[in-house]
Amino acid sequence: MKQDKSSHAPAVDRALDVIEFMATSERDLSLTRIRERLNIPRQSLVGILNTLRDRGIASTPFSFELEDRNHLGEMVRETAGKISYRMGKER
């Protein structure tokens, strides 16, 4: 997961750690299990999970899981494509 402890955006690191953990774990993770495994403060983790749920990345009936693992990959590719396009126009 984390490779460099001197991150410029710790909140982004935490969110990506949560997504990576959810992607590599079995379904139906509890808040406690995620928090204990990743050592993220409860309040921060709740905020991250609520944001992921609101964005359609995670679902939370009684536990947490990735909503659609393919959706996440498509979203990342689409966003990266837009950024790459903008960077090409700025040159």
Order of alpha helices (4+ residues) and beta strands (2+ residues): alpha-alpha-alpha-beta-beta-alpha
